[in-house]
Amino acid sequence: MKKMKNIYYLLSVGVFLLAGACNNQLDIDPTGDRVTEEDIQKLVKQDPDLVLQPMLNVMVAAINGFTYSSSVDTRNFQVINMLLNLKGNDMVLANRNGGWLVNDYELRAYREQSTARVAVYWGTFYKYIYYANEILTLIPPDVDLSAATGTNEKIMRYKAAALTMRAFSYTYLMWLYQDDYLHGGKDKAGVPLHLDNKDPFKDRAPAAQVWAQILADAREAVRLFEAAGSYQTEDRTDIDGTVAEVVLARAALTTGDWETAASAAGRVVAAYPTLMNETQYTTSGMTLLDNEAIFGYKVDINTSKGTSSFPGWMNPLGEGGYGGSQASWLAIDRRLYDQIPETDYRKANFVAEDFMEITYPSSGSTVHYPKYNSTKFAAGTLTGMTTAYYQNEIYMRASELILVKAEAEARSGDDAAAQNTLFQLVSKRDPAYVKSTKTGEALLAEIQLHRRIELWGEGGFEFYDNKRWNIPVDRTDSPNHLYKEVTLSPQKDYTFQLPLESELLLNPNITEQNP
């Protein structure tokens, strides 16, 4: 009988077991400190919540930037995406106070194998995969998951959540560590494909194989969630079927499966038909886990990520936050700003005058926050909170999926459907917007423009989109970029090398490094 890891190791990484609560039930082996994989699988059949819920909690906590081990890097998902957006055209580091974020903005030592950022991204997403595989390993292989009947309904939800997170993580790894699928990446090496945690030393799987696994995991997750009655839950912090469908839509769009991308995105949009209104969008909408928010993080007084969190950087009202009184300000590139019509309220998320005055109540200090600087994430304090970097975070929202659907329809040649889908979003943001009559490449360019406007500052989207659209980064003629000496190829320059110390030196089976 195959033995699992020592139970104390499991405790140390927080995979499962809450202190004292279930010790007696898990003290199965006569030695008192080891259990078999089969023993735990039997327990999962009896009470899946006992074993799998703590493991799911750990996996979700990792996404939100929290771990149960101080030795694990705790940079959160949203900050990683912010650092990637700084490497594009549309985001400007408008004040390089104290040197924060300068290397990311100036693209210095950002993709080479020995750089810290490369290791952080790699370690972050493989950490999520590790937790997902731990859950999947302990689901008994003989449980019938073809339909929900009794206890197996819970098991279906846990498996679906783990498959969703694995597909989500491999999507980001492939976006980062190989060329875009439709621009030469399909036939190149992907990343090591771990479907369990038994062998840490794998060579890179072919990119096409990794993407096929991503799509398969996401599809199966959607099926399981639907069968278990959890396609859409009320809690926007849940990994549910709509989250799995977002992962499926993103992967299908990347691999050129336009029909799947449009269909998956359309189902999500139908589930979240209410978009933010003007007041929400221009004040606190990016912190509200309602309306179009699909998946996010809910802050409370005990779980704030502090000044180095995403709102800590992006909220200029956050006193003490790096984007607030410490003044690492982020602005929109004027070239994009000037393309936003005056009737489009998304333009109000950026300072229109020479400056706006912000006074921080605790210190009494006042700053002049300059033109083009972002107020998109500038929200005040939540109830009971003392500083404005205590904010909820949105990881997925319905507007993105409207744009995914429109792009997939345009790329498949269904211009009329794409025009209607784009109108569904832009008419809500700009009452003067007239439904587009453009077709072909002109229509696609219009969709891309509105994606850049709508999703500015979110999700690392500009980085991934530039790569997916094969659009170079060129700041040379920008009126307000402080660092203009950037002209990048969207494939080679946006494809990271595998990390040296955390992968290449430890894994003798890696046979190929990216150029």
C-alpha positions as CSV (number, residue, x, y, z in Angstrom):
1,M,0.0,0.0,0.0
2,K,1.4,3.3,-1.1
3,K,2.2,5.7,1.8
4,M,1.4,9.4,1.7
5,K,3.6,12.2,3.1
6,N,4.1,12.4,6.8
7,I,1.0,14.0,8.4
8,Y,3.2,16.7,10.1
9,Y,4.4,17.8,6.7
10,L,0.7,18.2,5.6
11,L,0.2,20.3,8.7
12,S,3.2,22.5,8.0
13,V,2.0,23.5,4.5
14,G,-1.6,23.8,5.7
15,V,-3.1,21.5,3.2
16,F,-5.6,20.1,5.6
17,L,-6.3,19.5,9.3
18,L,-7.4,22.2,11.6
19,A,-5.9,22.1,15.0
20,G,-7.5,19.4,17.1
21,A,-10.8,19.3,15.2
22,C,-10.2,16.1,13.3
23,N,-7.1,14.6,14.8
24,N,-9.0,11.5,16.1
25,Q,-10.6,10.8,12.8
26,L,-7.3,11.1,10.9
27,D,-5.2,9.0,13.4
28,I,-5.9,5.9,11.3
29,D,-2.4,4.4,11.0
30,P,-1.3,2.4,14.1
31,T,1.9,4.5,14.2
32,G,-0.3,7.6,14.8
33,D,1.6,9.8,12.4
34,R,1.1,8.4,9.0
35,V,-2.0,7.7,6.9
36,T,-2.4,6.1,3.5
37,E,-3.8,7.8,0.5
38,E,-6.5,5.1,0.4
39,D,-7.4,5.8,4.1
40,I,-8.0,9.5,3.3
41,Q,-10.0,8.7,0.2
42,K,-12.3,6.5,2.3
43,L,-12.8,9.5,4.6
44,V,-13.5,11.7,1.6
45,K,-16.3,9.4,0.7
46,Q,-17.8,9.6,4.2
47,D,-17.3,13.3,4.8
48,P,-15.8,15.3,1.9
49,D,-16.1,18.6,3.7
50,L,-13.9,17.4,6.5
51,V,-10.9,16.8,4.3
52,L,-11.5,18.8,1.1
53,Q,-12.9,22.1,2.4
54,P,-9.8,23.1,4.4
55,M,-7.7,22.2,1.3
56,L,-9.9,24.4,-0.9
57,N,-9.6,27.2,1.7
58,V,-5.8,27.0,1.4
59,M,-6.0,27.1,-2.4
60,V,-8.2,30.2,-2.4
61,A,-6.1,31.9,0.3
62,A,-3.1,31.4,-2.0
63,I,-4.8,33.3,-4.8
64,N,-5.6,36.1,-2.4
65,G,-2.0,36.5,-1.4
66,F,-2.2,34.6,1.9
67,T,-0.4,31.4,2.9
68,Y,0.0,29.3,5.9
69,S,3.8,29.3,5.7
70,S,5.9,32.4,6.2
71,S,8.5,30.8,3.9
72,V,6.2,31.0,0.8
73,D,6.1,34.2,-1.3
74,T,2.9,36.1,-0.5
75,R,2.7,38.5,-3.4
76,N,-0.9,38.4,-4.5
77,F,-2.3,37.8,-7.9
78,Q,-3.5,41.3,-8.6
79,V,-0.1,42.9,-7.8
80,I,1.5,40.5,-10.3
81,N,-0.9,41.6,-12.9
82,M,-0.2,45.3,-12.1
83,L,3.5,44.7,-12.6
84,L,2.8,43.2,-16.0
85,N,0.6,46.1,-17.1
86,L,3.5,48.5,-16.3
87,K,5.4,46.8,-19.2
88,G,3.0,48.0,-21.9
89,N,1.9,51.1,-23.7
90,D,-1.2,52.2,-21.8
91,M,0.0,52.5,-18.2
92,V,2.5,55.3,-17.1
93,L,4.5,55.3,-13.9
94,A,3.8,59.0,-13.4
95,N,5.9,59.5,-10.3
96,R,9.0,57.4,-9.7
97,N,9.2,58.3,-6.1
98,G,11.7,56.2,-4.1
99,G,12.4,54.0,-7.1
100,W,9.4,51.8,-6.5
101,L,8.2,49.9,-9.7
102,V,10.8,51.6,-11.8
103,N,12.5,48.4,-13.0
104,D,9.1,47.0,-14.0
105,Y,8.1,50.2,-15.8
106,E,11.5,50.5,-17.6
107,L,11.5,46.8,-18.4
108,R,14.9,46.2,-16.8
109,A,15.8,42.6,-15.8
110,Y,12.2,41.4,-16.2
111,R,12.3,38.3,-18.4
112,E,15.8,36.8,-18.0
113,Q,16.2,33.4,-16.2
114,S,18.1,34.9,-13.2
115,T,15.7,37.7,-12.4
116,A,13.4,37.7,-9.4
117,R,10.2,38.5,-11.2
118,V,10.5,35.5,-13.5
119,A,10.8,33.3,-10.4
120,V,7.9,34.9,-8.6
121,Y,5.4,34.4,-11.5
122,W,6.6,30.8,-12.0
123,G,6.4,30.0,-8.3
124,T,3.0,31.7,-7.8
125,F,1.1,29.7,-10.5
126,Y,2.8,26.4,-9.8
127,K,1.9,26.9,-6.1
128,Y,-1.8,27.1,-7.2
129,I,-1.4,24.0,-9.3
130,Y,0.2,22.1,-6.3
131,Y,-2.8,22.9,-4.1
132,A,-5.3,21.9,-6.9
133,N,-3.5,18.6,-7.5
134,E,-3.6,17.8,-3.8
135,I,-7.4,18.0,-3.9
136,L,-7.7,16.0,-7.0
137,T,-5.4,13.3,-5.7
138,L,-7.6,12.7,-2.6
139,I,-10.8,12.3,-4.6
140,P,-11.4,8.5,-4.8
141,P,-11.2,7.3,-8.4
142,D,-14.1,5.0,-8.0
143,V,-16.6,7.7,-7.1
144,D,-19.3,8.1,-9.8
145,L,-19.2,11.8,-10.9
146,S,-21.5,11.4,-13.9
147,A,-24.4,12.8,-12.0
148,A,-25.1,14.3,-8.6
149,T,-26.4,11.7,-6.1
150,G,-25.9,12.4,-2.4
151,T,-22.4,12.9,-1.0
152,N,-20.8,12.8,-4.4
153,E,-22.4,16.2,-5.2
154,K,-20.0,17.8,-2.8
155,I,-17.1,15.9,-4.2
156,M,-18.1,17.1,-7.7
157,R,-17.8,20.7,-6.5
158,Y,-14.4,20.2,-5.0
159,K,-13.1,18.5,-8.1
160,A,-14.5,21.2,-10.3
161,A,-12.9,24.0,-8.2
162,A,-9.5,22.2,-8.3
163,L,-9.8,21.7,-12.1
164,T,-10.7,25.3,-12.6
165,M,-7.7,26.5,-10.6
166,R,-5.4,24.2,-12.4
167,A,-6.6,25.4,-15.8
168,F,-6.5,29.0,-14.7
169,S,-2.9,28.6,-13.5
170,Y,-1.6,26.8,-16.6
171,T,-3.3,29.5,-18.8
172,Y,-1.2,32.2,-17.1
173,L,2.0,30.1,-17.3
174,M,1.5,29.6,-21.0
175,W,0.7,33.3,-21.5
176,L,4.0,34.1,-19.8
177,Y,6.5,31.4,-20.7
178,Q,5.8,30.8,-24.4
179,D,5.0,32.7,-27.5
180,D,1.3,33.3,-28.3
181,Y,-0.4,30.1,-29.6
182,L,-1.5,31.7,-32.9
183,H,1.9,33.5,-33.4
184,G,4.3,30.6,-33.4
185,G,3.8,29.3,-29.9
186,K,1.6,26.3,-30.8
187,D,4.4,24.2,-32.1
188,K,7.0,25.1,-29.4
189,A,7.7,23.8,-25.9
190,G,5.2,24.6,-23.2
191,V,5.7,24.3,-19.5
192,P,6.1,21.1,-17.3
193,L,2.6,19.6,-17.1
194,H,1.9,18.3,-13.6
195,L,-1.4,16.4,-13.3
196,D,-0.4,15.2,-9.8
197,N,2.3,16.0,-7.3
198,K,4.3,12.7,-7.5
199,D,7.1,13.8,-9.9
200,P,8.5,17.3,-9.6
201,F,11.0,16.8,-12.3
202,K,9.3,16.8,-15.7
203,D,10.4,18.2,-19.0
204,R,8.4,20.8,-20.8
205,A,5.3,19.4,-22.4
206,P,4.5,20.5,-26.0
207,A,2.5,23.8,-25.9
208,A,-0.4,22.2,-27.8
209,Q,-0.6,19.5,-25.1
210,V,-0.7,22.0,-22.3
211,W,-3.4,24.0,-24.0
212,A,-5.4,20.9,-24.7
213,Q,-5.3,20.0,-21.0
214,I,-6.3,23.5,-20.0
215,L,-9.4,23.3,-22.2
216,A,-10.2,19.8,-21.0
217,D,-9.9,20.7,-17.4
218,A,-12.1,23.8,-17.9
219,R,-14.8,22.0,-19.8
220,E,-14.9,19.2,-17.2
221,A,-15.1,21.8,-14.4
222,V,-18.1,23.5,-16.1
223,R,-19.8,20.1,-16.5
224,L,-19.3,19.2,-12.8
225,F,-20.4,22.5,-11.5
226,E,-23.6,22.3,-13.6
227,A,-24.3,18.7,-12.6
228,A,-23.8,19.7,-8.9
229,G,-26.1,22.7,-9.2
230,S,-23.3,25.2,-8.6
231,Y,-23.0,26.9,-12.0
232,Q,-23.6,30.3,-10.4
233,T,-23.5,30.8,-6.6
234,E,-24.5,34.0,-4.7
235,D,-21.0,34.5,-3.2
236,R,-18.7,36.2,-5.6
237,T,-15.7,34.8,-3.7
238,D,-16.7,31.3,-4.7
239,I,-15.0,29.3,-7.5
240,D,-18.2,28.2,-9.3
241,G,-19.2,27.3,-12.8
242,T,-19.1,30.8,-14.2
243,V,-15.5,31.2,-13.0
244,A,-14.7,27.9,-14.8
245,E,-16.5,29.2,-17.9
246,V,-14.3,32.4,-17.9
247,V,-11.2,30.2,-17.8
248,L,-12.6,28.2,-20.8
249,A,-13.5,31.4,-22.7
250,R,-10.0,32.9,-22.2
251,A,-8.2,29.7,-23.3
252,A,-10.5,29.2,-26.3
253,L,-9.9,32.8,-27.4
254,T,-6.1,32.3,-27.1
255,T,-6.1,29.1,-29.1
256,G,-8.4,30.4,-31.9
257,D,-11.5,28.3,-31.0
258,W,-13.8,31.2,-31.7
259,E,-17.0,29.2,-31.4
260,T,-16.2,27.9,-27.9
261,A,-14.9,31.4,-26.8
262,A,-18.1,33.1,-27.9
263,S,-20.4,30.4,-26.5
264,A,-18.6,30.3,-23.1
265,A,-18.5,34.1,-22.8
266,G,-22.1,34.4,-23.8
267,R,-23.2,32.0,-21.0
268,V,-21.3,34.1,-18.4
269,V,-22.7,37.4,-19.7
270,A,-26.2,35.9,-19.5
271,A,-25.6,35.0,-15.9
272,Y,-24.4,38.5,-15.1
273,P,-26.5,40.8,-17.2
274,T,-26.3,43.9,-14.9
275,L,-23.3,46.1,-15.5
276,M,-22.0,48.9,-13.3
277,N,-23.7,52.2,-13.8
278,E,-21.9,55.5,-14.2
279,T,-21.8,56.3,-10.5
280,Q,-20.4,53.0,-9.5
281,Y,-17.9,52.9,-12.4
282,T,-16.4,56.3,-11.6
283,T,-16.4,56.0,-7.8
284,S,-16.3,52.6,-6.1
285,G,-17.3,50.1,-8.7
286,M,-14.0,48.3,-8.9
287,T,-14.3,47.4,-5.2
288,L,-17.9,46.1,-5.3
289,L,-18.5,42.4,-5.3
290,D,-22.0,42.7,-6.9
291,N,-23.5,43.4,-10.3
292,E,-21.0,42.4,-12.9
293,A,-18.3,41.0,-10.5
294,I,-17.9,37.3,-11.2
295,F,-15.0,36.3,-8.9
296,G,-13.0,38.4,-6.4
297,Y,-11.7,38.8,-2.9
298,K,-13.6,40.2,0.0
299,V,-11.6,42.1,2.5
300,D,-12.2,42.3,6.2
301,I,-10.4,44.0,9.1
302,N,-8.3,40.8,9.6
303,T,-7.3,40.1,6.0
304,S,-6.2,43.3,4.5
305,K,-3.1,42.9,2.4
306,G,-1.8,46.3,3.5
307,T,0.1,49.0,1.6
308,S,1.7,46.6,-0.9
309,S,-1.6,45.2,-2.0
310,F,-3.3,46.1,-5.3
311,P,-5.4,48.9,-3.9
312,G,-2.3,50.0,-1.9
313,W,-0.6,50.7,-5.2
314,M,-3.6,51.8,-7.3
315,N,-5.7,53.9,-4.9
316,P,-4.5,57.5,-4.6
317,L,-6.9,58.0,-1.6
318,G,-5.1,55.3,0.4
319,E,-3.2,57.2,3.0
320,G,0.1,55.4,3.6
321,G,-0.4,53.3,0.5
322,Y,2.2,53.4,-2.2
323,G,-0.3,54.8,-4.6
324,G,-1.5,57.3,-2.0
325,S,0.5,59.7,0.1
326,Q,3.7,57.8,-0.7
327,A,3.1,58.8,-4.3
328,S,3.9,56.0,-6.8
329,W,1.3,57.3,-9.1
330,L,-0.1,55.5,-12.1
331,A,-1.6,57.3,-15.2
332,I,-3.1,56.5,-18.5
333,D,-1.0,57.1,-21.7
334,R,-2.4,60.3,-23.3
335,R,-2.5,58.5,-26.7
336,L,-5.2,56.2,-25.3
337,Y,-6.9,58.9,-23.2
338,D,-7.4,61.1,-26.2
339,Q,-9.3,58.3,-28.0
340,I,-11.9,58.2,-25.2
341,P,-14.9,60.3,-26.3
342,E,-16.0,63.1,-23.9
343,T,-19.4,61.5,-23.7
344,D,-17.9,58.2,-22.4
345,Y,-17.9,58.2,-18.6
346,R,-14.9,55.9,-18.5
347,K,-12.9,59.0,-19.2
348,A,-13.9,60.3,-15.8
349,N,-11.6,57.7,-14.2
350,F,-8.6,59.9,-15.1
351,V,-7.8,63.4,-13.9
352,A,-9.0,65.8,-16.6
353,E,-7.7,69.1,-15.2
354,D,-4.1,70.1,-14.5
355,F,-4.4,68.4,-11.1
356,M,-6.9,67.4,-8.5
357,E,-6.2,68.1,-4.8
358,I,-6.1,65.3,-2.3
359,T,-5.9,65.8,1.4
360,Y,-5.0,62.9,3.6
361,P,-7.0,63.2,6.9
362,S,-4.6,61.6,9.3
363,S,-1.5,63.5,8.3
364,G,-3.3,66.6,7.0
365,S,-0.9,66.6,4.0
366,T,-2.2,67.7,0.6
367,V,-1.0,66.6,-2.8
368,H,-1.7,67.8,-6.3
369,Y,-2.6,64.7,-8.2
370,P,-1.7,65.5,-11.9
371,K,-3.6,65.3,-15.1
372,Y,-4.1,61.8,-16.7
373,N,-3.5,60.1,-13.3
374,S,-5.9,57.2,-12.6
375,T,-8.8,57.5,-10.2
376,K,-10.3,54.2,-11.4
377,F,-9.5,52.4,-8.2
378,A,-9.9,55.5,-5.9
379,A,-12.4,54.4,-3.4
380,G,-12.8,55.6,0.2
381,T,-12.9,53.4,3.3
382,L,-15.2,50.5,3.7
383,T,-17.4,50.2,6.8
384,G,-15.2,49.7,9.9
385,M,-12.0,50.2,8.0
386,T,-9.5,52.9,8.8
387,T,-7.6,53.2,5.5
388,A,-8.6,53.2,1.9
389,Y,-6.4,50.3,0.9
390,Y,-8.7,48.0,2.8
391,Q,-10.6,47.2,-0.4
392,N,-12.3,44.3,-2.1
393,E,-10.7,43.1,-5.4
394,I,-12.4,42.0,-8.5
395,Y,-10.5,39.2,-10.4
396,M,-13.2,38.6,-13.1
397,R,-16.1,40.7,-14.3
398,A,-18.7,40.5,-17.0
399,S,-17.5,43.4,-19.1
400,E,-14.4,41.4,-20.0
401,L,-16.6,38.5,-21.2
402,I,-18.7,40.8,-23.4
403,L,-15.4,41.9,-25.1
404,V,-14.3,38.2,-25.4
405,K,-17.5,37.4,-27.1
406,A,-17.3,40.3,-29.5
407,E,-13.7,39.5,-30.4
408,A,-14.5,35.9,-31.0
409,E,-17.5,36.8,-33.2
410,A,-15.4,39.3,-35.2
411,R,-12.6,36.8,-35.7
412,S,-15.0,34.1,-36.9
413,G,-16.4,36.5,-39.5
414,D,-19.7,37.2,-37.9
415,D,-19.5,41.0,-38.0
416,A,-23.2,41.6,-37.3
417,A,-23.1,39.6,-34.1
418,A,-19.8,41.3,-33.0
419,Q,-21.3,44.8,-33.7
420,N,-24.3,43.9,-31.5
421,T,-22.2,42.5,-28.7
422,L,-19.9,45.5,-28.7
423,F,-22.9,47.8,-28.6
424,Q,-24.1,46.0,-25.5
425,L,-21.2,47.2,-23.5
426,V,-20.1,50.6,-25.1
427,S,-23.7,52.0,-25.2
428,K,-23.8,51.6,-21.4
429,R,-20.5,53.5,-21.0
430,D,-21.3,56.2,-23.6
431,P,-24.9,57.2,-24.3
432,A,-23.8,58.9,-27.5
433,Y,-22.3,55.7,-28.9
434,V,-23.8,54.5,-32.2
435,K,-23.6,50.9,-33.1
436,S,-20.6,50.2,-35.2
437,T,-20.9,49.5,-38.9
438,K,-17.3,48.5,-39.3
439,T,-16.3,45.1,-40.6
440,G,-13.3,42.9,-40.7
441,E,-10.0,44.3,-39.4
442,A,-11.5,47.7,-38.7
443,L,-14.2,46.2,-36.5
444,L,-11.6,44.1,-34.7
445,A,-9.5,47.2,-34.1
446,E,-12.5,49.0,-32.6
447,I,-13.1,46.0,-30.2
448,Q,-9.5,46.1,-29.2
449,L,-9.6,49.8,-28.5
450,H,-12.6,49.4,-26.2
451,R,-11.0,46.5,-24.5
452,R,-7.9,48.7,-23.7
453,I,-10.2,51.4,-22.4
454,E,-12.6,49.2,-20.4
455,L,-9.9,46.9,-18.8
456,W,-7.2,49.6,-18.2
457,G,-5.2,48.7,-15.1
458,E,-6.9,45.3,-14.6
459,G,-5.8,41.7,-14.8
460,G,-2.5,42.2,-16.6
461,F,-4.7,42.3,-19.7
462,E,-2.7,44.8,-21.7
463,F,0.4,42.6,-21.4
464,Y,-1.4,39.4,-22.4
465,D,-3.4,41.2,-25.1
466,N,-0.4,42.8,-26.8
467,K,1.2,39.4,-27.0
468,R,-2.0,37.8,-28.2
469,W,-2.7,40.5,-30.8
470,N,1.0,40.7,-31.8
471,I,1.1,44.4,-31.0
472,P,4.5,45.8,-30.1
473,V,5.2,48.2,-27.2
474,D,6.3,51.5,-28.5
475,R,6.3,54.6,-26.3
476,T,8.5,56.8,-28.4
477,D,5.8,59.3,-29.4
478,S,3.9,59.3,-26.1
479,P,3.4,62.8,-24.7
480,N,3.4,61.7,-21.1
481,H,5.4,58.5,-20.7
482,L,8.4,59.3,-18.5
483,Y,10.4,56.5,-19.9
484,K,10.0,56.4,-23.7
485,E,12.9,54.2,-24.7
486,V,10.8,51.1,-25.2
487,T,10.2,49.3,-28.4
488,L,9.5,45.6,-27.9
489,S,8.6,42.6,-29.9
490,P,5.4,41.1,-28.5
491,Q,6.6,37.5,-28.7
492,K,10.3,37.2,-27.8
493,D,10.4,40.3,-25.5
494,Y,7.1,39.2,-23.8
495,T,8.0,35.6,-23.4
496,F,9.9,35.0,-20.2
497,Q,12.7,32.5,-19.7
498,L,12.2,29.7,-17.2
499,P,13.7,30.6,-13.8
500,L,17.2,29.4,-13.2
501,E,17.4,28.8,-9.5
502,S,13.9,27.6,-8.8
503,E,13.6,25.3,-11.9
504,L,16.6,24.8,-14.2
505,L,19.1,24.1,-11.5
506,L,16.7,21.8,-9.6
507,N,15.2,20.0,-12.6
508,P,17.6,17.9,-14.6
509,N,14.9,16.9,-17.1
510,I,14.4,20.4,-18.6
511,T,15.9,20.2,-22.1
512,E,15.0,23.6,-23.6
513,Q,15.2,27.2,-22.4
514,N,13.4,30.1,-24.1
515,P,15.7,32.4,-26.2
